[in-house]
Amino acid sequence: MTPNVGAAHEEPAASSASSEPESAVETARKQLERAATHLDVDPNVVERLEHPATVYEVTVPIERDDGSVEVFTGYRAQHDSVRGPFKGGLRYHPEVTRDECVGLGMWMTWKCAVMDLPFGGAKGGVAVDPKSLSDDEKERLTRRFAEEIRDAIGPTVDIPAPDMGTDPQTMAWLMDAYSMQQGETVPGVVTGKPPVVGGSEGRQEAPGRSVAIVTELVCEHYDRPLDDTTVAVQGYGSVGANAARLLDEWGATVVAVSDVNGAMYDPRGIDTAAVPSHDEEPEAVTEYAETVIDNEELLTLDVDVLIPAALGNVITEANADAVAADIVVEGANGPTTSAADAILADRGVHVVPDILANAGGVTVSYFEWLQDINRRSWSLERVNDELETEMRAAWRAVRDEYEARDVTWREAAYVVALSRIAEAHEIRGLWP
């Protein structure tokens, strides 16, 4: 395992004339630079934050069920640890790249800071289609990847968690592989595990729950009662389904939900409990629909709140003018490009950023980490109560900056995050 240190400096600048989708790292850097204009922050700190501390690139060979050997590439990008150990997900997806991991790791840094958690940001994964793997192959891939990055992770160093294409079982395999090499059980090396091996109750539902909490808070801010609010949710996985079901339960009218095959649409409202999530029945949303529309049309529905909770870069310069919602609450990581963000701001569409809205996942991961360290589990009720307390505190901090400055919600969240990170860097200084 060889760390690819300093290569972030070699990434080409994005071209405004390019037709290529904006990468996660390009978007993250632009957001950082905009936030810095609103603060009296040392530009040297901003320069440091534009680059990851370390990026590991590893070869992951596995034996397939037919006896053949296939080699995959894995990454772990560690962005900043000034406030605590690195923290972030591991994804299995064919399009995992170095730059994607760097950009998502940067977002994790901001997310942990806006939630005031004692973590820094990281992200990683393997460039593989998990649907092409049997369960046995996925286990072998996970255990080999764990061995390749073993020196880079640890409960006080870097704590992975589930992401796209991975789940609690994946984390259990990773924890077991790490523990076997260490010679002792180390549950705190990952979060998002099943509770029986040190995981936390409520962890899997947490990102969707925080999206729902923040949606309720932003509607309340604009004097919009939930029972008079219509919602469209793109993506019906663990984030989108949990957010939709909670908002439905709390009185909102969810008119559209989708998966990769398309969207169910009913302007009278959908019984979200009757529609299986991706975890419950993969890619089944359209099978339960009377009216089916495509995912692109869902983004332009005339609703009060739009929740993009699927992939990144779905709201772009090409479709931002067609977004008809008054409020966008980002359930996915990076669903809005910087060009689209500017268009939405000019149109008066309020965009609540991912680093606040879906931060329930890392917040309950923090709770899980505390439980592992203390060898004492929490009840689901305590987890949900603590999560709501943390989300409301973060919301107030962001809202105060939003009201005090002429900024967007995203800029307000970044101001909160960057001010905390910059202060920590200035106090700790720069090692010679």
C-alpha positions as CSV (number, residue, x, y, z in Angstrom):
1,M,0.0,0.0,0.0
2,T,1.6,3.2,-1.1
3,P,0.0,6.6,-0.2
4,N,-0.4,8.9,-3.2
5,V,0.6,12.0,-1.2
6,G,0.5,15.5,-2.7
7,A,-1.0,14.4,-6.1
8,A,-4.0,16.6,-5.4
9,H,-1.9,19.5,-6.6
10,E,-1.7,17.9,-10.0
11,E,-5.4,18.0,-10.8
12,P,-6.2,20.3,-13.7
13,A,-8.5,23.2,-13.2
14,A,-12.0,22.9,-14.4
15,S,-12.8,24.6,-17.7
16,S,-15.9,26.7,-17.8
17,A,-16.4,25.7,-21.4
18,S,-16.2,22.0,-20.7
19,S,-19.2,19.9,-21.3
20,E,-18.0,17.2,-18.9
21,P,-19.9,16.8,-15.6
22,E,-18.3,18.8,-12.7
23,S,-16.3,16.5,-10.5
24,A,-16.9,16.2,-6.8
25,V,-13.5,17.8,-6.0
26,E,-14.2,20.7,-8.4
27,T,-17.5,21.4,-6.7
28,A,-16.1,21.1,-3.2
29,R,-13.3,23.5,-3.9
30,K,-15.6,26.1,-5.5
31,Q,-17.8,25.9,-2.4
32,L,-14.9,26.3,-0.1
33,E,-13.6,29.3,-2.0
34,R,-17.0,31.0,-1.9
35,A,-17.4,30.4,1.8
36,A,-13.9,31.9,2.4
37,T,-15.0,35.2,0.9
38,H,-17.4,35.6,3.8
39,L,-14.9,35.1,6.5
40,D,-11.7,36.8,7.7
41,V,-9.8,33.5,7.4
42,D,-6.1,33.0,6.8
43,P,-5.8,32.2,3.0
44,N,-3.0,29.7,3.9
45,V,-5.6,27.7,5.8
46,V,-7.9,27.7,2.8
47,E,-5.0,26.6,0.6
48,R,-4.3,23.7,2.9
49,L,-8.0,22.7,2.8
50,E,-8.1,22.6,-1.0
51,H,-6.0,19.4,-0.9
52,P,-6.2,16.1,0.9
53,A,-3.7,15.1,3.5
54,T,-3.3,11.6,1.9
55,V,-4.8,9.5,-0.8
56,Y,-4.2,5.8,-0.8
57,E,-4.6,3.8,-4.0
58,V,-4.4,0.0,-3.6
59,T,-4.8,-3.1,-5.8
60,V,-7.5,-5.5,-4.6
61,P,-7.2,-8.9,-6.2
62,I,-9.9,-11.5,-5.5
63,E,-10.7,-15.0,-6.5
64,R,-14.0,-15.2,-8.3
65,D,-16.4,-18.1,-7.7
66,D,-15.3,-19.7,-10.9
67,G,-11.6,-19.8,-9.8
68,S,-10.4,-16.9,-11.9
69,V,-8.7,-13.9,-10.3
70,E,-9.9,-10.4,-11.0
71,V,-8.1,-7.2,-9.9
72,F,-9.9,-4.1,-8.7
73,T,-8.7,-0.7,-7.6
74,G,-9.5,0.7,-4.2
75,Y,-9.0,4.2,-2.7
76,R,-9.0,5.9,0.6
77,A,-8.8,9.7,0.6
78,Q,-8.1,11.4,3.9
79,H,-8.8,15.1,3.7
80,D,-8.3,16.8,7.1
81,S,-7.9,15.6,10.7
82,V,-7.3,18.9,12.6
83,R,-10.5,18.3,14.7
84,G,-10.2,14.5,15.2
85,P,-9.8,11.2,13.4
86,F,-10.7,10.9,9.7
87,K,-14.3,9.7,9.2
88,G,-16.3,8.8,6.0
89,G,-17.9,6.1,4.0
90,L,-16.7,3.3,1.7
91,R,-18.5,2.7,-1.5
92,Y,-18.6,0.0,-4.1
93,H,-19.5,1.4,-7.4
94,P,-18.1,1.1,-11.0
95,E,-17.4,4.9,-11.2
96,V,-15.4,5.3,-7.9
97,T,-12.4,7.4,-8.7
98,R,-9.6,9.1,-6.9
99,D,-11.1,12.6,-7.5
100,E,-14.5,11.5,-6.4
101,C,-13.1,10.2,-3.1
102,V,-11.1,13.4,-2.6
103,G,-14.2,15.6,-3.2
104,L,-16.5,13.5,-1.0
105,G,-13.8,13.4,1.7
106,M,-13.7,17.2,1.7
107,W,-17.5,17.3,2.1
108,M,-17.1,15.0,5.1
109,T,-14.8,17.5,6.7
110,W,-17.3,20.2,6.3
111,K,-20.2,17.9,7.4
112,C,-18.4,16.9,10.7
113,A,-17.5,20.5,11.4
114,V,-21.0,21.9,10.8
115,M,-22.3,19.2,13.2
116,D,-19.5,20.1,15.6
117,L,-18.3,16.5,15.7
118,P,-14.7,15.7,16.7
119,F,-13.9,14.1,13.3
120,G,-12.2,15.1,10.1
121,G,-13.3,14.0,6.6
122,A,-12.4,10.9,4.5
123,K,-14.0,8.8,1.8
124,G,-13.0,5.7,0.0
125,G,-14.2,2.8,-2.1
126,V,-13.5,0.2,-4.7
127,A,-14.2,0.6,-8.4
128,V,-16.5,-2.4,-8.8
129,D,-20.1,-3.1,-9.7
130,P,-21.4,-4.8,-6.5
131,K,-24.3,-6.3,-8.4
132,S,-21.8,-8.4,-10.3
133,L,-20.5,-10.0,-7.1
134,S,-21.9,-13.0,-5.3
135,D,-22.1,-12.6,-1.5
136,D,-18.9,-14.8,-1.1
137,E,-17.1,-12.6,-3.7
138,K,-18.2,-9.4,-1.9
139,E,-16.9,-10.8,1.4
140,R,-13.5,-11.7,-0.1
141,L,-13.3,-8.3,-1.7
142,T,-14.0,-6.6,1.6
143,R,-11.6,-8.6,3.6
144,R,-8.8,-8.1,1.0
145,F,-9.5,-4.4,0.8
146,A,-9.5,-4.2,4.6
147,E,-6.0,-5.8,4.6
148,E,-4.7,-3.4,1.9
149,I,-5.8,-0.3,3.9
150,R,-5.3,-1.7,7.4
151,D,-2.4,0.6,8.2
152,A,-4.5,3.6,7.2
153,I,-7.5,3.0,9.4
154,G,-8.2,2.5,13.1
155,P,-10.6,3.8,15.8
156,T,-8.4,6.8,16.5
157,V,-7.0,7.2,13.0
158,D,-9.7,6.8,10.3
159,I,-13.2,5.2,10.8
160,P,-15.0,4.0,7.6
161,A,-18.8,3.5,7.4
162,P,-21.3,2.2,4.8
163,D,-22.0,4.1,1.6
164,M,-23.3,3.2,-1.9
165,G,-23.0,-0.5,-2.6
166,T,-22.0,-1.3,1.0
167,D,-24.1,-2.1,4.1
168,P,-23.9,-3.2,7.7
169,Q,-22.7,-6.7,6.7
170,T,-19.9,-5.1,4.7
171,M,-18.8,-3.2,7.8
172,A,-19.0,-6.4,9.9
173,W,-16.6,-8.2,7.5
174,L,-14.2,-5.2,7.5
175,M,-14.3,-5.0,11.3
176,D,-13.6,-8.7,11.6
177,A,-10.8,-8.7,9.1
178,Y,-9.1,-5.7,10.9
179,S,-9.7,-7.3,14.3
180,M,-8.2,-10.7,13.3
181,Q,-5.0,-8.9,12.1
182,Q,-4.8,-6.8,15.3
183,G,-5.4,-9.9,17.5
184,E,-8.3,-8.3,19.4
185,T,-11.8,-7.3,18.7
186,V,-11.9,-3.6,17.6
187,P,-15.5,-2.6,17.0
188,G,-14.6,1.1,16.8
189,V,-12.7,0.7,13.6
190,V,-15.9,1.1,11.6
191,T,-19.4,2.4,12.1
192,G,-22.6,1.3,10.6
193,K,-22.2,-2.3,11.8
194,P,-25.1,-4.5,12.9
195,P,-25.9,-3.9,16.6
196,V,-25.0,-7.5,17.5
197,V,-21.3,-6.7,16.8
198,G,-21.2,-3.2,18.3
199,G,-23.3,-1.2,15.8
200,S,-25.8,1.4,16.9
201,E,-29.6,1.3,16.8
202,G,-30.9,3.8,14.3
203,R,-27.7,4.2,12.3
204,Q,-29.1,2.9,9.0
205,E,-32.1,5.2,9.2
206,A,-30.2,8.3,10.5
207,P,-29.4,10.1,7.2
208,G,-33.0,9.9,6.1
209,R,-34.2,11.0,9.6
210,S,-31.9,14.0,9.5
211,V,-33.2,15.0,6.0
212,A,-36.8,14.8,7.4
213,I,-35.9,16.9,10.5
214,V,-34.2,19.6,8.4
215,T,-37.0,19.7,5.9
216,E,-39.5,20.3,8.8
217,L,-37.2,23.0,10.2
218,V,-36.8,24.9,6.9
219,C,-40.5,24.7,6.2
220,E,-41.1,26.1,9.7
221,H,-38.6,28.9,9.0
222,Y,-40.6,29.9,5.9
223,D,-43.9,29.6,7.8
224,R,-45.0,26.6,5.7
225,P,-46.8,23.9,7.8
226,L,-45.9,20.4,6.9
227,D,-49.6,19.5,6.4
228,D,-49.7,22.1,3.6
229,T,-46.4,20.9,2.0
230,T,-45.9,18.8,-1.1
231,V,-42.7,16.8,-1.5
232,A,-41.0,14.9,-4.3
233,V,-38.1,12.5,-3.4
234,Q,-35.6,11.3,-6.0
235,G,-34.1,8.0,-4.8
236,Y,-35.9,5.5,-2.6
237,G,-33.0,3.9,-0.8
238,S,-32.1,4.2,2.8
239,V,-32.0,8.0,2.8
240,G,-34.9,8.8,0.5
241,A,-37.3,6.2,1.8
242,N,-36.7,7.0,5.5
243,A,-37.1,10.7,4.8
244,A,-40.2,10.2,2.7
245,R,-41.9,8.0,5.3
246,L,-41.2,10.3,8.2
247,L,-42.4,13.4,6.3
248,D,-45.5,11.4,5.3
249,E,-46.0,10.4,9.0
250,W,-45.6,14.0,10.1
251,G,-48.3,15.3,7.7
252,A,-46.5,16.3,4.5
253,T,-48.0,15.1,1.1
254,V,-45.3,13.0,-0.7
255,V,-46.4,13.1,-4.4
256,A,-43.4,11.3,-6.0
257,V,-40.7,8.8,-5.2
258,S,-38.3,7.1,-7.5
259,D,-35.6,4.5,-8.1
260,V,-33.3,3.9,-11.0
261,N,-36.2,2.6,-13.2
262,G,-38.4,5.7,-12.8
263,A,-40.7,7.5,-10.5
264,M,-44.1,6.8,-9.0
265,Y,-46.3,10.0,-9.2
266,D,-49.6,10.7,-7.5
267,P,-50.6,14.3,-6.9
268,R,-53.1,13.1,-4.2
269,G,-50.2,11.7,-2.1
270,I,-48.4,8.4,-1.9
271,D,-48.8,5.9,1.0
272,T,-45.0,5.6,1.4
273,A,-45.3,2.8,3.9
274,A,-46.8,0.6,1.1
275,V,-44.0,1.3,-1.3
276,P,-40.9,-0.9,-0.6
277,S,-37.6,0.8,-0.3
278,H,-34.6,-0.4,-2.3
279,D,-33.3,-2.3,0.8
280,E,-36.7,-4.1,1.1
281,E,-37.3,-4.8,-2.6
282,P,-34.7,-3.5,-5.0
283,E,-35.8,-1.4,-7.9
284,A,-39.5,-2.1,-7.2
285,V,-41.0,1.5,-7.0
286,T,-42.4,1.6,-10.5
287,E,-44.1,-1.8,-10.0
288,Y,-46.3,-0.3,-7.4
289,A,-47.2,2.8,-9.4
290,E,-50.3,3.7,-11.3
291,T,-48.5,6.7,-13.0
292,V,-44.9,6.5,-13.9
293,I,-42.7,9.4,-14.8
294,D,-38.9,9.5,-15.4
295,N,-36.4,10.8,-12.9
296,E,-35.7,13.9,-14.8
297,E,-39.3,14.9,-14.8
298,L,-39.5,14.3,-11.1
299,L,-36.9,17.0,-10.6
300,T,-39.1,19.5,-12.3
301,L,-42.4,18.8,-10.6
302,D,-44.4,21.7,-9.2
303,V,-43.9,20.8,-5.5
304,D,-43.0,22.8,-2.4
305,V,-40.0,20.7,-1.5
306,L,-37.7,18.6,-3.7
307,I,-35.4,16.1,-2.1
308,P,-32.7,14.7,-4.4
309,A,-31.6,11.6,-2.5
310,A,-30.0,9.5,-5.2
311,L,-26.8,10.4,-6.9
312,G,-24.6,13.4,-7.3
313,N,-24.8,16.0,-10.1
314,V,-28.5,15.5,-10.9
315,I,-29.4,19.2,-10.7
316,T,-27.2,20.8,-13.3
317,E,-26.9,24.0,-15.4
318,A,-29.0,22.2,-18.0
319,N,-32.1,21.6,-15.8
320,A,-31.8,24.1,-12.9
321,D,-34.1,26.6,-14.6
322,A,-36.8,23.9,-14.8
323,V,-36.7,23.1,-11.1
324,A,-40.1,24.3,-9.9
325,A,-39.8,23.6,-6.1
326,D,-39.4,26.5,-3.7
327,I,-37.1,24.5,-1.5
328,V,-34.5,21.9,-2.3
329,V,-33.2,19.7,0.6
330,E,-30.1,17.7,-0.5
331,G,-30.4,14.1,0.7
332,A,-27.6,12.8,-1.6
333,N,-24.0,14.0,-1.5
334,G,-23.4,16.7,-4.1
335,P,-26.6,16.5,-6.1
336,T,-26.3,20.1,-7.2
337,T,-23.5,21.4,-9.3
338,S,-22.0,24.8,-8.6
339,A,-23.4,26.2,-11.8
340,A,-26.9,25.0,-10.9
341,D,-26.5,26.3,-7.4
342,A,-25.9,29.8,-8.8
343,I,-29.0,29.5,-11.0
344,L,-31.2,28.4,-8.2
345,A,-29.9,31.2,-5.9
346,D,-30.7,33.8,-8.6
347,R,-34.2,32.3,-9.0
348,G,-34.8,32.5,-5.2
349,V,-34.9,28.7,-4.7
350,H,-33.7,27.9,-1.2
351,V,-31.2,25.0,-1.3
352,V,-30.4,23.4,2.1
353,P,-27.0,21.7,1.6
354,D,-26.1,18.0,2.0
355,I,-23.5,18.8,4.7
356,L,-26.3,19.8,7.0
357,A,-29.3,17.8,5.7
358,N,-28.0,14.3,5.5
359,A,-25.5,14.6,8.4
360,G,-27.6,12.3,10.6
361,G,-25.5,9.4,9.3
362,V,-22.1,10.7,10.5
363,T,-23.8,12.0,13.7
364,V,-25.1,8.6,14.7
365,S,-21.8,7.1,13.6
366,Y,-20.3,9.3,16.2
367,F,-22.8,7.9,18.7
368,E,-21.8,4.4,17.7
369,W,-18.1,5.2,18.1
370,L,-18.8,6.5,21.6
371,Q,-20.8,3.3,22.4
372,D,-17.9,1.1,21.1
373,I,-15.3,3.0,23.1
374,N,-17.3,2.8,26.3
375,R,-18.7,-0.7,25.6
376,R,-22.2,0.5,26.5
377,S,-25.1,0.5,24.0
378,W,-27.8,3.1,23.7
379,S,-31.5,2.5,23.2
380,L,-33.1,3.6,19.8
381,E,-35.1,6.2,21.7
382,R,-31.9,7.7,23.1
383,V,-30.2,7.7,19.7
384,N,-33.2,9.4,18.0
385,D,-33.5,12.0,20.8
386,E,-29.8,12.8,20.7
387,L,-29.8,13.0,16.9
388,E,-32.7,15.5,17.0
389,T,-30.9,17.6,19.6
390,E,-27.7,17.7,17.5
391,M,-29.6,18.4,14.2
392,R,-31.5,21.3,15.9
393,A,-28.3,22.7,17.3
394,A,-26.6,22.6,13.9
395,W,-29.6,24.1,12.3
396,R,-29.6,27.0,14.7
397,A,-25.9,27.7,14.0
398,V,-26.5,27.7,10.2
399,R,-29.7,29.7,10.5
400,D,-28.0,32.4,12.6
401,E,-25.3,32.9,9.9
402,Y,-28.0,32.8,7.2
403,E,-29.9,35.6,8.9
404,A,-26.8,37.6,9.8
405,R,-25.2,37.6,6.3
406,D,-26.4,38.1,2.7
407,V,-25.7,34.4,1.9
408,T,-27.4,31.2,0.7
409,W,-28.1,28.3,3.0
410,R,-25.1,26.5,1.6
411,E,-22.8,29.4,2.2
412,A,-24.1,29.8,5.7
413,A,-23.3,26.1,6.4
414,Y,-19.9,26.5,5.0
415,V,-19.2,29.6,7.0
416,V,-20.1,27.6,10.2
417,A,-17.9,24.7,9.2
418,L,-14.9,26.7,7.9
419,S,-14.8,29.0,10.9
420,R,-14.5,26.0,13.2
421,I,-11.9,24.3,11.0
422,A,-9.9,27.4,10.5
423,E,-9.8,28.2,14.2
424,A,-8.5,24.7,14.9
425,H,-5.8,25.0,12.3
426,E,-4.7,28.4,13.5
427,I,-4.5,27.2,17.1
428,R,-2.7,24.0,16.2
429,G,-0.3,25.7,13.7
430,L,1.7,24.1,10.9
431,W,4.2,21.4,11.7
432,P,7.6,22.3,10.3
